[in-house]
Amino acid sequence: HTLLLHSTYALSTPQQIGTLGGSPVMGCLPKQPIPQQTVQIDMNGLELDRQTDRCAHGSADTALFVWPLANYAAWHKASGIDHTAGVAASDPYGGHFGENLLVDGEYASEERIRIGDIWLWGERRVEVTTPRQPCYMLNIAVPGALGWALRTGLCGWYFKLLNGPGPVPAYEAQLQLLQTGSGPTIAEAFRSK
């Protein structure tokens, strides 16, 4: 089984994403396309990426946020907002939901991915750890997305790095499933929370 990597995203400097109660809210959404063909990863994620709330995102277990391309199509249908315009290896566009990896393919779904799945990305091994629990920052950056994610279960998932730091392809790569996890699917885990 494979995941087809469309694009990789990061944001190195937090920016104002909106306001809450009249006060500015700083966040790292949307992420921006990685400008080169490879990127370094380590136990905390992509070298070019930052998070404003490391309690919720960016620990070793939540180092890389993965988002299926099909979820953008579902969001477009529900909201009328098309964030997929221009998504292609030659014109990467995404990062609106805070994802680091935008993936496609038959296996790229919360119903297929299992906690504990181990994938090979370049020469780095990554493991599926947990569904993404959408937070208030997502709803500020993409109004309505929090409720939509909770209703649909389209949440994405996190990877942690299993072997040492190193370079990985940022575009047009395949992630190969090395081992199927023994945990629930991402959809099952998300519904149980």
N, C-alpha and C positions, 0 to 999 in steps of 0.2 A: 504494500500500500504506500502511496505517496501523497504528500501535500505539495502543491505547486506554489512556490513563493513568487508572488507578483512584485512586491516592493517591501522595503524596510524603512521605518520611520523613527525619528528621534527629535528631541528638542532640548537644546543645551541651556537655554535661559528661560526661566518662568516669565510669563507675560500676563497682563490683565485679561481675563476671559469674560468678565461681566461684573455685576454688582450683586450684593446680597444685603438687604436692609440698609441700602444706601452706601455701603462700604465696598471698595473694590475687592474682587476675589482674584488672587493670583493662581495660575495653574500652568500646566504644560500641555495644553490642548489648543488647537490641533497640533499633532506631531508633523514634522516636515520630512520630505524624502531625504534619505541619506545621499550625499552628493557624489559618493564614489561607488565603485563596483564591489568593494569588500569593506567590511567593518569589523572592528575588534569587539569581542564580547568577553566578559568575565562573570564572576559569580553574582554581580549586582546588575548585570544587563549590558546594554550597548554602551560603549565608551562615550558616545556623543549625546547620551540621553540623561535627562534629569527628571525628578519628580518633586512636587512641592509637599506631598504628604507621604513620607516614607513609612509611616505606620501601616498604611493601606496598600501601597504599591512600591515596588523596588527593593524588597528584601530578597534574600537568596531564593526563597520559594516562589516569589512573584517577580522574577527578574525580567521576563519577556512576556508581553501581552500579545496574544495571537487572535486575529479577527478574520473570519471567513468573508470573502468577497460577496458571497450570496446574501449575507446579512445586510449589506448595503442595499441590495435590490429589494429586500423585504422592508427596510426602513423607507426607501423611496416610495414603495407602494402604500405604506401606512401614512406617511407624512407629506408626500408630494415633493420632498426635497431630494434631488438627485446628486449624491456625493460621488457617484461612480463615473461621472462624465470625465473622459480622458484617461481612465485607468488602463494603463498598458505599460509594458517594460520601457518603452521609449518615452513615455510621458506619465511618470508615476504621479498618482493623485490619491490621497487617502489621509489617514491619520486623524480623521475627525472624531473618532471614538476613542482616541488615545492609543491605538494599537501600535506595536513595534513591528509586527509582521502581518502583512495582508496576504492570505493564502486562498487558494482555489483548488478545485478538484473534487472528485466524488467523495473523498474521505474528509473533506473540510467542513465538518458540521458537528454541532454539540451532541447530536444523536449518535455519532460514530466514534468520537474521540473519548478515550477512557483515562481516568486518573491512573497514573503509573505507566502509560504508554511511553516508550523510549524511542526517540527519533534521531536520525543522523542528519545534521545540517553542516555541509562541508565535512570537516573532520571533527566537529564538536558534537557531543551527544547531549541531548536535552530531554527532560522528562516532564510530562504533563502533571501539574500539581493540584490545581483547583480551578473552578469557574471564576470568572471575574465577577465580583459583586459591584454593580454600578453604584456610583456615589453621587452626591449632590453636585460636584464639579462637572460631571458629565452633563447633568441636566442644565447647568448654566451655559456650558459651551454649546450643547446641542439640545435646545428646549424640547421637552417631551420625550427625550430618549430614555430617561430613567424609568418612567412608567411603562413605556413600550417594551423595554428589555425585561422588566419584571413580568409583564403579561405574556410575552412570547417565549421567554426562556432563551432568547438569542443574546448571549452574554459574552461569548469568547472564552478563552482560557489562558492560563499562565504556564510557562515553561520555567524550569530551573536548569542550570548548567551542571552536567555531571562530571565532565573532565575539565582539564585546565583551560585557562584563557587562550584565545587565539582568534585568527581571522575567520570570517564566514562570508559567503557570497551575499550581497545585498539585493540582487535582482535575478530573475530568471533562473532560479535554482529549484531543485527537487529535494524535499526532506523525505528520507526513507524510514519507514516504520521498522525498527529493529526488534522490538518486543512489545507485545500487547499487554497492557496493564491489567491487574486483577481487580481494580477498583470499579466503581460505577461509571457510567458515561457522564460527560459534563452535564448533559440535560438532566439526568437523574440526580446528580449531586446538587445542581442549582435548585431543582424543585424541592429538595429535602431541607433547604436552608430557610 
